[in-house]
Amino acid sequence: MKKNFLTGLVIILPFLLTIYIIWFTFKLVGRFFTPFFTSFFETFLLIELPDSLIIFISALVTLFLIWLVGLFASNIIGKTILRWAEGLLLKIPMARGLYDAIRKLTKVFFMDTKTFQRVVLIEYPRKGIYSVAFITSETKGELQELINEDVVNVFIPSTPNPTTGYFLLIPKSDIIPLKMSVDDAVKVIISGGIIVPPSSSVPNKTDE
């Protein structure tokens, strides 16, 4: 009985969690237009729909609008308007740096993971504790000139939101290279280590 129960739990739990996460996402996204649709159905159609159905309809409309913005931004007119809107936003002192950083991070994680060159392990926040990190580029210019050893630019993402984290300059001798792909590393970080790719031969700690 115990074996069958655990087998059933392993089969059912992923379905339930997936449905819950999808519903939670719809509920979160759907809150944008929930007041509008509630008022619309009650005022114009004289229909009082359940809150769950209102949230579902609102979420579908929100997702459609996001897709529509992406479609609009892919043509010449959309790109022109987008550049104009970005130009206005970048003229605002406090918003300029924030918007630019969020835009670049969003593009990295959702559109261009090639910005992350390799996945590595580093000892952080102290010796004996390891963190998964991404090498973003070679350290150059003043940053490298003021350091007596060769270092690389490393980004340590946070869990479960990998779009935030820490930027560090790590000596090449302290880098432990990994063979896993960037996509697999992102899955590990988002899941908090629950999703781990199949193991491969572990490389030795070597210099770049």
Backbone as ProteinMPNN parsed JSONL, in Angstrom:
{"seq_chain_A": "MKKNFLTGLVIILPFLLTIYIIWFTFKLVGRFFTPFFTSFFETFLLIELPDSLIIFISALVTLFLIWLVGLFASNIIGKTILRWAEGLLLKIPMARGLYDAIRKLTKVFFMDTKTFQRVVLIEYPRKGIYSVAFITSETKGELQELINEDVVNVFIPSTPNPTTGYFLLIPKSDIIPLKMSVDDAVKVIISGGIIVPPSSSVPNKTDE", "coords_chain_A": {"N_chain_A": [[0.825, -1.206, 0.0], [1.95, 1.231, 0.773], [3.909, 1.606, -1.194], [2.335, 1.787, -3.545], [0.844, 4.05, -2.891], [2.84, 6.055, -2.77], [3.721, 5.93, -5.406], [1.406, 6.762, -6.755], [1.275, 9.337, -5.707], [3.592, 10.511, -6.753], [2.88, 10.562, -9.415], [0.512, 12.114, -9.482], [1.098, 14.537, -8.131], [2.873, 16.254, -9.739], [1.009, 17.001, -11.755], [-0.974, 18.361, -10.264], [0.536, 20.46, -9.116], [1.418, 21.751, -11.427], [-1.027, 22.621, -12.549], [-1.832, 24.282, -10.473], [0.207, 26.253, -10.465], [-0.135, 27.331, -13.023], [-2.734, 28.352, -12.751], [-2.31, 30.159, -10.652], [-0.588, 31.934, -11.943], [-2.283, 32.896, -13.983], [-4.187, 34.101, -12.326], [-2.662, 36.08, -11.121], [-1.826, 37.624, -13.323], [-4.306, 38.225, -14.34], [-5.435, 40.118, -12.654], [-5.052, 42.671, -13.539], [-7.053, 43.596, -15.321], [-9.346, 42.867, -14.058], [-11.159, 44.547, -12.434], [-12.237, 46.155, -14.498], [-13.56, 44.327, -16.257], [-15.389, 43.193, -14.492], [-17.037, 45.378, -13.879], [-17.901, 45.904, -16.492], [-19.428, 43.599, -17.311], [-21.435, 43.616, -15.363], [-22.634, 46.139, -15.66], [-23.212, 46.666, -18.427], [-23.986, 44.211, -19.609], [-25.506, 43.161, -17.708], [-24.899, 40.924, -16.187], [-23.701, 38.825, -13.665], [-20.803, 37.426, -13.173], [-18.896, 34.603, -11.898], [-16.064, 35.188, -9.729], [-13.755, 33.739, -10.356], [-14.078, 33.144, -13.067], [-14.076, 35.709, -14.158], [-11.444, 36.488, -13.565], [-10.081, 34.627, -15.142], [-10.886, 35.349, -17.769], [-9.881, 37.947, -17.819], [-7.145, 37.415, -17.557], [-6.621, 36.059, -19.956], [-7.103, 38.125, -21.792], [-5.099, 39.918, -20.995], [-2.742, 38.452, -21.537], [-3.069, 38.207, -24.28], [-2.849, 40.884, -25.048], [-0.189, 41.372, -24.338], [1.076, 39.682, -26.169], [0.204, 40.987, -28.467], [1.518, 43.437, -28.249], [4.155, 42.565, -28.579], [3.966, 41.647, -31.229], [3.329, 44.036, -32.531], [5.614, 45.499, -31.989], [7.432, 44.337, -33.638], [7.34, 45.296, -36.207], [8.061, 48.022, -38.513], [6.759, 50.469, -37.869], [5.991, 49.991, -35.215], [8.501, 49.601, -34.007], [9.575, 52.135, -34.332], [7.859, 53.738, -32.747], [8.334, 52.51, -30.301], [11.065, 53.075, -29.886], [10.861, 55.832, -29.663], [9.304, 56.075, -27.32], [11.031, 54.854, -25.493], [13.123, 56.65, -25.646], [12.003, 58.911, -24.422], [11.624, 57.898, -21.833], [14.236, 57.34, -21.063], [15.219, 59.837, -20.668], [14.485, 60.631, -18.216], [15.975, 61.13, -15.175], [16.068, 59.334, -12.789], [14.697, 57.114, -13.709], [16.089, 56.265, -15.901], [18.525, 54.681, -15.518], [17.445, 52.492, -14.103], [15.46, 51.433, -15.859], [17.037, 50.745, -18.093], [18.749, 48.78, -17.036], [16.904, 46.776, -16.223], [15.738, 46.182, -18.693], [17.892, 45.091, -20.147], [18.555, 42.847, -18.577], [16.164, 41.401, -18.769], [16.084, 40.807, -21.51], [18.307, 39.171, -21.635], [17.586, 36.878, -20.107], [15.219, 35.97, -21.256], [15.411, 36.112, -24.006], [18.055, 36.151, -25.047], [20.209, 34.17, -24.067], [22.813, 33.751, -24.709], [24.457, 35.707, -23.862], [25.456, 34.966, -21.436], [28.351, 33.374, -21.057], [29.528, 31.0, -20.01], [28.842, 28.369, -17.615], [29.702, 28.226, -14.243], [31.271, 27.188, -11.137], [31.731, 28.855, -8.072], [33.405, 29.722, -5.033], [31.416, 31.028, -2.844], [29.247, 32.532, -0.502], [31.538, 32.362, 1.054], [34.622, 30.583, 1.722], [34.347, 27.135, 1.084], [31.631, 27.104, 0.683], [29.593, 26.836, -2.095], [28.554, 28.426, -5.13], [26.407, 28.581, -7.979], [27.241, 30.161, -10.96], [27.495, 32.596, -13.658], [29.761, 33.233, -16.248], [30.158, 36.32, -17.647], [31.757, 38.019, -19.186], [35.15, 38.853, -20.18], [37.184, 40.583, -17.849], [38.038, 43.917, -18.314], [39.878, 46.988, -19.035], [39.95, 49.64, -16.612], [39.124, 48.235, -14.35], [40.408, 45.723, -14.514], [43.049, 46.558, -14.66], [43.665, 47.591, -12.147], [43.817, 45.41, -10.553], [45.861, 42.801, -9.382], [45.888, 40.263, -10.45], [44.598, 38.039, -13.02], [41.19, 38.404, -13.715], [37.668, 37.581, -14.057], [34.434, 38.652, -15.231], [31.635, 37.921, -13.357], [28.354, 36.742, -12.878], [26.123, 36.165, -10.312], [23.16, 34.663, -10.009], [20.026, 35.044, -8.232], [17.705, 33.017, -6.292], [14.196, 32.409, -6.28], [14.202, 34.021, -8.487], [15.995, 34.682, -11.133], [16.706, 37.012, -12.409], [17.732, 38.862, -10.76], [20.61, 39.472, -8.693], [24.114, 39.107, -7.984], [27.021, 40.89, -8.969], [30.302, 40.026, -9.558], [33.889, 40.188, -9.46], [35.974, 37.707, -10.234], [38.914, 35.875, -9.545], [40.609, 34.067, -12.11], [41.798, 31.709, -11.366], [40.22, 30.771, -9.347], [37.949, 29.818, -10.442], [35.679, 27.225, -11.108], [35.024, 25.284, -13.716], [31.948, 24.225, -15.296], [30.107, 21.662, -17.056], [27.476, 21.794, -17.741], [24.703, 23.221, -19.585], [23.712, 26.678, -20.2], [20.931, 26.972, -20.107], [20.173, 24.711, -18.586], [21.399, 25.361, -16.187], [19.954, 27.645, -15.448], [17.473, 26.474, -14.947], [18.114, 24.928, -12.713], [18.675, 26.947, -10.862], [16.269, 28.469, -10.724], [14.511, 26.518, -9.75], [15.551, 26.1, -7.277], [17.388, 24.068, -6.926], [15.941, 21.763, -7.136], [15.377, 20.768, -9.678], [17.715, 19.142, -11.419], [20.212, 18.73, -13.847], [21.273, 15.735, -15.666], [24.184, 14.144, -14.364], [27.58, 14.644, -15.408], [30.969, 13.911, -16.404], [33.028, 15.213, -13.933], [34.773, 18.193, -14.127], [38.175, 19.108, -13.395], [39.415, 21.552, -11.093], [40.637, 24.172, -12.681], [42.82, 26.632, -14.196], [41.641, 29.307, -16.266]], "CA_chain_A": [[0.0, 0.0, 0.0], [2.826, 2.393, 0.844], [4.543, 1.765, -2.495], [1.315, 2.273, -4.477], [0.501, 5.423, -2.511], [3.937, 6.925, -3.195], [3.69, 5.962, -6.877], [0.3, 7.649, -7.131], [1.628, 10.706, -5.333], [4.58, 10.985, -7.724], [2.185, 10.805, -10.684], [-0.507, 13.16, -9.35], [1.647, 15.795, -7.634], [3.27, 17.174, -10.822], [-0.188, 17.538, -12.41], [-1.606, 19.335, -9.379], [1.403, 21.633, -8.997], [1.394, 22.455, -12.712], [-2.313, 23.305, -12.65], [-1.845, 25.364, -9.478], [1.104, 27.321, -10.92], [-0.789, 27.982, -14.158], [-3.852, 29.13, -12.224], [-1.741, 31.277, -9.897], [-0.087, 32.898, -12.929], [-3.466, 33.523, -14.58], [-4.811, 34.956, -11.322], [-1.79, 37.241, -10.933], [-1.908, 38.452, -14.529], [-5.682, 38.633, -14.556], [-5.848, 41.202, -11.766], [-4.921, 43.965, -14.209], [-8.31, 44.028, -15.936], [-10.49, 42.323, -13.325], [-12.186, 45.568, -12.132], [-12.891, 46.61, -15.724], [-14.493, 43.313, -16.754], [-16.466, 43.064, -13.515], [-17.938, 46.503, -14.122], [-18.466, 45.782, -17.843], [-20.466, 42.574, -17.334], [-22.539, 43.982, -14.487], [-23.282, 47.378, -16.1], [-23.701, 46.622, -19.806], [-24.628, 42.94, -19.938], [-26.356, 42.803, -16.56], [-24.542, 39.556, -15.804], [-22.743, 38.747, -12.576], [-20.035, 36.197, -13.352], [-18.03, 34.233, -10.758], [-14.767, 35.862, -9.716], [-12.756, 32.907, -11.034], [-14.255, 33.306, -14.513], [-13.629, 37.075, -14.466], [-9.985, 36.468, -13.542], [-9.644, 33.854, -16.303], [-11.083, 36.186, -18.957], [-8.936, 39.054, -17.711], [-5.806, 36.897, -17.827], [-6.524, 35.804, -21.396], [-6.991, 39.425, -22.47], [-3.785, 40.467, -20.682], [-1.752, 37.701, -22.312], [-3.246, 38.571, -25.686], [-2.294, 42.23, -25.231], [1.273, 41.237, -24.312], [1.444, 39.135, -27.482], [-0.065, 42.03, -29.459], [2.613, 44.405, -28.142], [5.307, 41.935, -29.223], [3.731, 41.654, -32.67], [3.393, 45.421, -32.983], [6.998, 45.977, -31.88], [8.282, 43.662, -34.624], [7.299, 45.977, -37.499], [8.781, 49.3, -38.565], [6.022, 51.493, -37.113], [6.092, 49.653, -33.797], [9.872, 49.862, -33.553], [9.752, 53.588, -34.261], [7.145, 54.222, -31.567], [9.023, 51.974, -29.129], [12.287, 53.865, -29.701], [10.443, 57.158, -29.193], [8.887, 55.934, -25.918], [12.246, 54.587, -24.72], [13.871, 57.9, -25.593], [11.395, 59.752, -23.384], [11.869, 57.305, -20.525], [15.66, 57.444, -20.748], [15.531, 61.225, -20.312], [14.155, 60.815, -16.805], [17.205, 60.728, -14.459], [15.944, 58.172, -11.912], [14.163, 55.973, -14.449], [16.987, 55.87, -16.981], [19.373, 53.559, -15.132], [16.606, 51.367, -13.714], [14.847, 50.848, -17.048], [18.066, 50.159, -18.936], [19.216, 47.549, -16.401], [15.841, 45.771, -16.292], [15.577, 45.797, -20.096], [18.997, 44.218, -20.541], [18.412, 41.578, -17.874], [15.023, 40.688, -19.332], [16.505, 40.269, -22.801], [19.262, 38.089, -21.405], [16.964, 35.664, -19.591], [14.088, 35.499, -22.045], [15.635, 36.164, -25.443], [19.437, 35.989, -25.479], [21.032, 33.572, -23.018], [24.191, 33.667, -25.178], [25.236, 36.698, -23.117], [26.169, 34.173, -20.443], [29.281, 32.572, -21.841], [29.702, 29.665, -19.442], [28.378, 28.125, -16.249], [30.839, 27.875, -13.39], [31.093, 27.183, -9.686], [32.676, 29.676, -7.329], [33.236, 29.643, -3.59], [30.745, 32.26, -2.42], [29.817, 33.785, 0.023], [32.795, 32.162, 1.77], [35.292, 29.337, 1.391], [33.619, 25.939, 1.486], [30.244, 27.206, 0.205], [29.697, 27.028, -3.535], [27.413, 29.025, -5.838], [26.385, 28.493, -9.44], [27.372, 31.511, -11.508], [27.707, 32.691, -15.1], [30.78, 34.163, -16.734], [29.523, 37.209, -18.623], [32.775, 38.544, -20.099], [36.472, 39.071, -19.612], [37.334, 41.888, -17.213], [38.952, 44.762, -19.075], [39.935, 48.386, -18.643], [40.432, 50.048, -15.297], [38.842, 47.197, -13.363], [41.469, 44.727, -14.571], [44.352, 47.198, -14.455], [43.88, 47.836, -10.727], [43.891, 44.124, -9.854], [47.16, 42.194, -9.671], [45.739, 38.961, -11.091], [43.56, 38.0, -14.05], [39.852, 38.132, -13.192], [36.583, 37.555, -15.04], [33.154, 39.169, -14.748], [30.757, 36.8, -13.013], [27.033, 37.102, -12.352], [25.516, 35.134, -9.468], [21.717, 34.923, -9.934], [19.34, 34.65, -7.006], [16.638, 32.028, -6.425], [13.864, 31.79, -7.568], [14.167, 35.043, -9.532], [17.38, 34.809, -11.595], [16.988, 38.314, -13.017], [18.454, 39.652, -9.763], [21.749, 38.729, -8.18], [25.313, 39.846, -7.629], [28.098, 40.969, -9.943], [31.584, 39.902, -8.869], [35.12, 39.979, -10.228], [36.533, 36.506, -9.636], [40.172, 35.413, -10.146], [40.434, 32.901, -12.966], [42.265, 30.519, -10.658], [39.17, 30.338, -8.412], [36.786, 29.377, -11.219], [35.519, 25.785, -11.35], [34.142, 25.186, -14.877], [30.919, 23.188, -15.355], [29.762, 21.262, -18.416], [26.048, 21.978, -18.0], [24.359, 24.36, -20.428], [23.135, 27.835, -19.513], [19.51, 26.687, -19.864], [20.075, 23.781, -17.464], [21.777, 26.088, -14.97], [18.826, 28.513, -15.093], [16.462, 25.6, -14.357], [18.572, 24.583, -11.368], [18.575, 28.134, -9.998], [14.859, 28.804, -10.521], [13.872, 25.477, -8.933], [16.216, 25.976, -5.985], [18.125, 22.81, -6.87], [15.047, 20.602, -7.274], [15.613, 20.249, -11.02], [19.159, 19.057, -11.64], [20.491, 17.979, -15.071], [22.073, 14.518, -15.456], [25.589, 14.425, -14.085], [28.583, 14.234, -16.388], [32.277, 13.839, -15.774], [33.29, 16.461, -13.222], [36.075, 18.74, -14.493], [39.039, 19.53, -12.311], [39.538, 22.997, -10.911], [41.798, 24.597, -13.475], [42.834, 28.015, -14.626], [41.051, 29.572, -17.564]], "C_chain_A": [[0.863, 1.262, 0.0], [3.469, 2.676, -0.515], [3.561, 2.328, -3.508], [0.928, 3.714, -4.187], [1.568, 6.395, -2.995], [3.987, 7.039, -4.714], [2.588, 6.889, -7.369], [0.604, 9.099, -6.829], [2.609, 11.305, -6.329], [3.915, 11.319, -9.057], [1.259, 12.017, -10.587], [0.096, 14.515, -8.999], [2.121, 16.738, -8.733], [2.09, 17.795, -11.548], [-0.814, 18.64, -11.561], [-0.777, 20.611, -9.27], [1.412, 22.45, -10.285], [0.109, 23.254, -12.875], [-2.359, 24.491, -11.686], [-0.986, 26.543, -9.932], [0.484, 28.081, -12.086], [-1.933, 28.871, -13.671], [-3.356, 30.342, -11.454], [-1.232, 32.367, -10.843], [-1.245, 33.639, -13.587], [-4.106, 34.496, -13.598], [-4.003, 36.226, -11.12], [-1.896, 38.197, -12.112], [-3.305, 39.027, -14.702], [-6.152, 39.784, -13.701], [-5.782, 42.57, -12.439], [-6.268, 44.479, -14.713], [-9.541, 43.502, -15.215], [-11.54, 43.387, -12.986], [-12.949, 46.023, -13.369], [-13.938, 45.607, -16.197], [-15.647, 43.094, -15.783], [-17.507, 44.157, -13.727], [-18.637, 46.382, -15.47], [-19.624, 44.79, -17.869], [-21.676, 42.977, -16.482], [-23.31, 45.185, -15.008], [-23.944, 47.234, -17.463], [-24.44, 45.337, -20.148], [-25.553, 42.448, -18.834], [-26.151, 41.359, -16.141], [-23.508, 39.62, -14.681], [-22.025, 37.396, -12.652], [-19.222, 35.889, -12.101], [-16.67, 34.919, -10.867], [-13.712, 35.065, -10.48], [-12.851, 33.051, -12.55], [-13.811, 34.691, -14.961], [-12.108, 37.127, -14.537], [-9.442, 35.736, -14.764], [-9.754, 34.68, -17.583], [-10.079, 37.337, -18.972], [-7.525, 38.611, -18.032], [-5.611, 36.632, -19.31], [-6.348, 37.108, -22.17], [-5.609, 40.031, -22.237], [-2.691, 39.773, -21.489], [-1.848, 38.03, -23.799], [-2.652, 39.948, -25.97], [-0.769, 42.217, -25.212], [1.775, 40.707, -25.65], [1.274, 40.196, -28.571], [1.035, 43.095, -29.45], [3.865, 43.851, -28.809], [5.183, 41.917, -30.731], [3.875, 43.056, -33.243], [4.834, 45.935, -32.998], [7.918, 45.354, -32.91], [8.231, 44.311, -36.0], [7.924, 47.363, -37.385], [8.089, 50.369, -37.724], [6.143, 51.247, -35.616], [7.476, 49.945, -33.24], [10.124, 51.357, -33.406], [9.093, 54.163, -33.015], [7.844, 53.759, -30.288], [10.308, 52.76, -28.845], [11.959, 55.26, -29.176], [10.064, 57.112, -27.707], [10.105, 55.677, -25.019], [13.077, 55.852, -24.572], [13.333, 58.839, -24.527], [11.716, 59.224, -21.991], [13.329, 57.463, -20.104], [16.088, 58.869, -20.419], [15.213, 61.531, -18.853], [15.325, 60.286, -15.973], [17.08, 59.441, -13.649], [15.499, 56.933, -12.676], [15.157, 55.431, -15.461], [17.81, 54.625, -16.631], [18.571, 52.313, -14.799], [16.023, 50.663, -14.93], [15.882, 50.132, -17.899], [18.557, 48.838, -18.358], [18.171, 46.437, -16.5], [15.651, 45.28, -17.719], [16.655, 44.818, -20.52], [18.895, 42.853, -19.874], [17.266, 40.749, -18.435], [15.377, 40.064, -20.667], [17.439, 39.088, -22.631], [18.555, 36.802, -21.039], [15.854, 35.119, -20.487], [14.359, 35.446, -23.54], [17.058, 35.807, -25.854], [20.297, 35.474, -24.34], [22.484, 33.435, -23.445], [25.077, 34.71, -24.492], [26.023, 36.016, -22.01], [27.064, 33.191, -21.179], [29.402, 31.145, -21.332], [29.141, 29.605, -18.038], [29.564, 27.657, -15.422], [30.39, 27.76, -11.938], [32.13, 28.11, -9.077], [32.404, 29.507, -5.839], [32.708, 30.985, -3.098], [29.522, 31.88, -1.602], [31.075, 33.61, 0.86], [33.4, 30.853, 1.305], [34.496, 28.149, 1.93], [32.152, 25.948, 1.128], [30.291, 27.595, -1.27], [28.404, 27.593, -4.119], [27.557, 28.813, -7.332], [26.379, 29.914, -9.997], [27.592, 31.433, -13.015], [28.855, 33.657, -15.384], [30.139, 35.011, -17.826], [30.525, 37.777, -19.627], [34.12, 38.597, -19.396], [36.516, 40.471, -18.984], [38.389, 42.699, -17.957], [38.991, 46.166, -18.476], [40.447, 48.601, -17.24], [40.234, 48.97, -14.245], [39.956, 46.163, -13.331], [42.835, 45.334, -14.245], [44.668, 47.392, -12.979], [43.997, 46.56, -9.907], [45.155, 43.402, -10.305], [47.084, 40.829, -10.325], [44.588, 39.004, -12.089], [42.222, 37.607, -13.427], [38.847, 38.119, -14.34], [35.326, 38.127, -14.391], [32.187, 38.004, -14.543], [29.453, 37.348, -12.437], [26.483, 35.919, -11.575], [24.032, 35.434, -9.341], [21.138, 34.449, -8.608], [18.232, 33.66, -7.321], [15.395, 32.54, -5.703], [13.833, 32.776, -8.738], [15.58, 35.308, -10.034], [17.696, 36.136, -12.26], [17.639, 39.273, -12.024], [19.608, 38.814, -9.224], [22.907, 39.653, -7.87], [26.322, 39.788, -8.773], [29.422, 40.966, -9.195], [32.717, 39.792, -9.88], [35.869, 38.84, -9.55], [37.864, 36.159, -10.31], [39.954, 34.139, -10.961], [40.834, 31.609, -12.269], [41.214, 29.963, -9.694], [37.916, 29.843, -9.12], [36.81, 27.866, -11.38], [34.544, 25.628, -12.513], [33.146, 24.033, -14.766], [30.597, 22.87, -16.812], [28.291, 21.49, -18.741], [25.807, 23.232, -18.835], [23.784, 25.494, -19.591], [21.669, 27.576, -19.173], [19.322, 25.751, -18.676], [20.402, 24.479, -16.144], [20.648, 27.001, -14.501], [17.718, 27.692, -14.437], [16.832, 25.219, -12.93], [18.341, 25.747, -10.407], [17.125, 28.47, -9.691], [14.18, 27.801, -9.587], [14.499, 25.338, -7.551], [16.94, 24.658, -5.814], [17.262, 21.576, -6.991], [15.241, 19.94, -8.632], [17.113, 20.297, -11.287], [19.407, 18.235, -12.892], [21.303, 16.734, -14.765], [23.536, 14.86, -15.275], [26.469, 13.935, -15.213], [29.919, 14.182, -15.67], [32.612, 15.199, -15.172], [34.676, 16.972, -13.574], [36.874, 19.123, -13.26], [39.081, 21.041, -12.232], [40.813, 23.46, -11.598], [41.708, 26.059, -13.779], [42.173, 28.135, -15.975], [42.152, 29.538, -18.618]], "O_chain_A": [[0.552, 2.237, -0.683], [3.566, 3.828, -0.94], [3.902, 3.245, -4.255], [0.709, 4.506, -5.104], [1.248, 7.438, -3.565], [4.262, 8.112, -5.252], [2.796, 7.695, -8.275], [0.24, 9.991, -7.595], [2.48, 12.468, -6.709], [4.333, 12.248, -9.748], [1.221, 12.847, -11.495], [-0.35, 15.539, -9.516], [1.806, 17.927, -8.679], [2.137, 18.967, -11.92], [-1.144, 19.713, -12.065], [-1.32, 21.714, -9.325], [1.415, 23.68, -10.25], [0.138, 24.415, -13.284], [-2.856, 25.564, -12.028], [-1.395, 27.696, -9.802], [0.556, 29.309, -12.147], [-2.082, 30.006, -14.124], [-3.912, 31.433, -11.583], [-1.413, 33.558, -10.592], [-1.202, 34.861, -13.734], [-4.521, 35.589, -13.984], [-4.562, 37.312, -10.967], [-2.036, 39.408, -11.941], [-3.474, 40.162, -15.149], [-7.187, 40.379, -14.0], [-6.391, 43.526, -11.958], [-6.586, 45.658, -14.553], [-10.66, 43.668, -15.699], [-12.723, 43.153, -13.23], [-14.157, 46.253, -13.31], [-15.069, 45.984, -16.504], [-16.771, 42.834, -16.212], [-18.708, 43.889, -13.751], [-19.817, 46.711, -15.594], [-20.691, 45.104, -18.395], [-22.816, 42.7, -16.855], [-24.525, 45.256, -14.821], [-25.096, 47.628, -17.643], [-25.417, 45.366, -20.896], [-26.279, 41.467, -18.992], [-27.099, 40.659, -15.786], [-22.551, 40.39, -14.755], [-22.565, 36.365, -12.251], [-18.892, 36.791, -11.331], [-16.19, 35.194, -11.967], [-12.873, 35.643, -11.171], [-11.832, 33.078, -13.24], [-13.229, 34.833, -16.036], [-11.543, 37.731, -15.449], [-8.455, 36.169, -15.359], [-8.823, 34.709, -18.388], [-9.502, 37.658, -20.011], [-6.781, 39.331, -18.698], [-4.557, 36.942, -19.864], [-5.538, 37.183, -23.093], [-5.01, 40.59, -23.156], [-1.819, 40.431, -22.057], [-0.833, 38.121, -24.491], [-2.025, 40.156, -27.009], [-0.126, 42.949, -25.965], [2.76, 41.201, -26.2], [2.095, 40.296, -29.483], [1.436, 43.593, -30.502], [4.561, 44.573, -29.522], [6.162, 42.142, -31.443], [4.467, 43.245, -34.305], [5.23, 46.696, -33.881], [9.063, 45.783, -33.054], [8.996, 43.925, -36.884], [8.27, 47.814, -36.293], [8.738, 51.087, -36.963], [6.369, 52.177, -34.842], [7.611, 50.472, -32.135], [10.799, 51.795, -32.474], [9.69, 54.975, -32.309], [7.939, 54.509, -29.316], [10.602, 53.074, -27.691], [12.687, 55.805, -28.346], [10.447, 57.989, -26.933], [10.194, 56.22, -23.918], [13.663, 56.105, -23.519], [14.1, 59.485, -23.813], [12.037, 59.991, -21.083], [13.621, 57.694, -18.93], [17.202, 59.085, -19.941], [15.622, 62.563, -18.322], [15.638, 59.099, -16.058], [17.905, 58.541, -13.805], [15.886, 55.818, -12.326], [15.079, 54.263, -15.841], [17.791, 53.636, -17.364], [18.961, 51.204, -15.165], [16.082, 49.438, -15.028], [15.631, 49.026, -18.378], [18.762, 47.877, -19.099], [18.501, 45.295, -16.821], [15.428, 44.089, -17.938], [16.365, 43.821, -21.181], [19.117, 41.825, -20.513], [17.383, 39.53, -18.562], [15.013, 38.919, -20.935], [17.374, 38.12, -23.388], [18.871, 35.744, -21.583], [15.584, 33.918, -20.469], [13.612, 34.8, -24.276], [17.253, 35.215, -26.916], [21.031, 36.24, -23.715], [23.32, 33.04, -22.633], [26.303, 34.611, -24.535], [27.131, 36.439, -21.681], [26.577, 32.28, -21.848], [29.383, 30.193, -22.113], [28.981, 30.62, -17.36], [30.333, 26.796, -15.851], [29.291, 28.173, -11.567], [33.277, 28.145, -9.521], [31.285, 29.183, -5.441], [33.459, 31.95, -2.956], [28.809, 30.957, -1.995], [31.635, 34.599, 1.335], [32.762, 30.096, 0.574], [34.035, 28.155, 3.071], [31.481, 24.923, 1.248], [30.951, 28.565, -1.645], [27.307, 27.277, -3.659], [28.656, 28.856, -7.884], [25.605, 30.762, -9.553], [27.839, 30.363, -13.572], [28.911, 34.756, -14.832], [29.636, 34.48, -18.816], [30.183, 37.994, -20.79], [34.216, 38.41, -18.183], [35.951, 41.421, -19.527], [39.498, 42.221, -18.197], [38.25, 46.489, -17.548], [41.275, 47.84, -16.742], [41.067, 48.802, -13.354], [40.404, 45.765, -12.256], [43.675, 44.685, -13.622], [45.838, 47.358, -12.596], [44.248, 46.615, -8.703], [45.477, 43.399, -11.493], [48.113, 40.282, -10.721], [43.721, 39.876, -12.025], [42.127, 36.613, -12.708], [39.134, 38.582, -15.444], [35.17, 38.093, -13.171], [31.957, 37.206, -15.451], [29.446, 38.278, -11.63], [26.384, 34.809, -12.099], [23.662, 36.372, -8.634], [21.692, 33.568, -7.951], [17.861, 33.483, -8.482], [15.522, 33.067, -4.597], [13.476, 32.402, -9.856], [16.305, 36.089, -9.417], [18.843, 36.371, -12.641], [18.052, 40.371, -12.399], [19.577, 37.586, -9.294], [22.719, 40.823, -7.538], [26.455, 38.771, -9.453], [29.648, 41.792, -8.311], [32.517, 39.355, -11.013], [36.345, 38.987, -8.424], [37.934, 36.15, -11.539], [39.21, 33.248, -10.553], [40.278, 30.546, -12.544], [41.31, 28.811, -9.271], [36.932, 29.489, -8.471], [37.835, 27.29, -11.744], [33.342, 25.819, -12.324], [33.467, 22.984, -14.205], [30.79, 23.706, -17.695], [27.897, 21.39, -19.903], [26.594, 24.178, -18.802], [23.417, 25.306, -18.431], [21.213, 27.918, -18.081], [18.43, 25.957, -17.853], [19.77, 24.225, -15.119], [20.406, 27.123, -13.3], [17.09, 28.149, -13.482], [15.976, 25.187, -12.045], [17.873, 25.557, -9.285], [16.777, 28.727, -8.539], [13.373, 28.182, -8.739], [14.03, 24.542, -6.738], [17.095, 24.173, -4.693], [17.773, 20.457, -6.956], [15.267, 18.713, -8.738], [17.702, 21.375, -11.371], [18.869, 17.134, -13.007], [21.956, 16.664, -13.724], [24.067, 15.748, -15.942], [26.16, 12.951, -15.885], [29.986, 14.389, -14.459], [32.487, 16.224, -15.843], [35.663, 16.271, -13.35], [36.309, 19.425, -12.209], [38.806, 21.727, -13.217], [41.922, 23.172, -11.147], [40.647, 26.668, -13.641], [42.145, 27.176, -16.746], [41.879, 29.738, -19.801]]}, "name": "protein", "num_of_chains": 1, "seq": "MKKNFLTGLVIILPFLLTIYIIWFTFKLVGRFFTPFFTSFFETFLLIELPDSLIIFISALVTLFLIWLVGLFASNIIGKTILRWAEGLLLKIPMARGLYDAIRKLTKVFFMDTKTFQRVVLIEYPRKGIYSVAFITSETKGELQELINEDVVNVFIPSTPNPTTGYFLLIPKSDIIPLKMSVDDAVKVIISGGIIVPPSSSVPNKTDE"}
